[in-house]
Amino acid sequence: MVLQLSAQQAQHLKAHATRAYPEECCGLLLGHLTADRPFKQVIKIWETINAWNSEIGADLNTVIPHLGTGKSDRYWIDPQDLLTAQRYARDHQMNVVGIYHSHPDHPAVPSESDRLLAWSAYSYLILSVQSGIVADYQCWTLDPQHQFQPEEIMG
């Protein structure tokens, strides 16, 4: 698959990641899956609040150890925010096609925690924010073995 993202949408994502630094930003990519071409077309960027907190970390650490301790190295999209976005997408003939988040002072490469918590249907766009400036962004998708593989971004 290819994630189709406009230059304006890329700027929106970069602005969100910069505003959130030194914490991780997060949000959803709403759009269309095209049947005739292997594209996920982003129509709307849906910003969410990074809802990560110590309770979520404690709950998940029982299942996935070494998740990290704070918003500088973890993100969490509140299930209510996800449901609201899914309803909005459905009402506007769209789907949630991906999730984005930033990696403050780390590469735009998924962590093991990112992989363990990922869903196979989505694209995962990660923005690397180095000293408050977006240095890179890359997209990833899960293969049938639940391993991340690079996904092309087309403007």
N, C-alpha and C positions, 0 to 999 in steps of 0.2 A: 504494500500500500504506500501511498504518497499522501502527506498532509499538505493541503493547499492553504496557504496563509498569506494574506496581503501584507504589503509593506506597512500599511497603517495599523494592522492588527499586531504585527511584530513590534512596532513602536509602543503600542498600548501595553503589551506584555513587558517590554523593557522598562517602561515607566513604573509599572506596578512593582517589579522586582527591585528597582532602585529605591522607591518609596519605602519598601518593607525592610531594606537592608539596615541592620545586620541580621535581621530575622528572615526566615524563609517566607516567601509569598506563596499563594496557591489560588487555584481557580479552575474553571471548567471551560472547555472548548465546545461550543454548540455549533452544529452545522448539519451537513448532509453526507450520507454515504452514497456515492454514485454507483449505480448498478452497471452502467455501460463502460465505466472506466475505473481503474483501481485507485480512486481518490477518496479522501475524507476532506471535504471542503468546509473550512471554518467560516461561519457566518457571524458569530457573536462571541466575544470574550466575556465570560461571566466571572467577575472577581468574587472571591470569597475571603472571609477572615480566616487566618490561621488559628484554628481552635485548639491546637495542641496544648495540653496541660499535664500536670503531674499525675492526675487520676487516670487519664488515657494511657500515659506511659506506664504506670504501674499495672494496669489491666493487660496491656499488650506485652509487657515484658515477661509475663508468665508463659506466653506462647512463643514470642520472638525475643530472645535475649539481646541485649546490647543495642536497644533502639535509640539511645541518646536521651538527653535530659531536658532539652528546651527547644524553643522555637528557632534557635540559630542552627539547629541541625535536624529538625523534624517539622512536619506539617500535618495537619488533620483538617479535613473538610467535614464540618458538622453534617450528620445525616439529614437534618432538616433542611440545610442549605442545598444539599444534593437533590432532595425531593422537590424543593421549590424550583430549582433549575430544570429538572426533568419535566415537571408540569408545564413550565414556560415553553420549553423546547417542543413538547408534544402539541401545545396549543398553537404554536407557530410553525408546525410541520417540519420540525427539526429533531435532531437527536443529540445526546451528549456523545461527542466523538473522541474526546480526549480530556486529559487532566494536565495542568501545568503547575510547576513549582520552581522555586529558585534554590540554588546551592550557594550560600554566602561563602566566599573565599575557598571554594572547591570547584572542581571541573563539572561540566555539564554531562556527567556520566552517572547512571543510576547506582545507588548504593544497594547493598544486599537487603536492607530494610525496604527500600523502594520496590525491589523485586518481589519480596515476600508478601507485600501488601497490595501488589498490582492486580488488576483485572484484565483478562486477555482481550476484551472487546475494545479497549481504549488505546489511543496514542498517548504517550507520555512525553511532554515537552519540558525540558529542564534548561533553565537559564543559569549560567555561571556568573555570579556577581563578585568581582574582585575589587576590594577596597571601595565599594559603593558604585562601581561602574560595571554594566553588563559587558562581559568580555566575549561571551560565546553563548549560543543556544543550540541544542540538538534535540532530535525527536527519537523516540524509542517505541518499540512494540514487542509484545511477548510472542515467542514462537510456541509450537505445541509442547515443548519440554519446559515451559515456563521460564525461559531465559530471555533476557532482553536482546533485541537485535536492532541495529540502526534503522530508522525510517527516514526516507528522504522528505525534505521540506521544499515545497515549490512555491514560488512567489507569484 
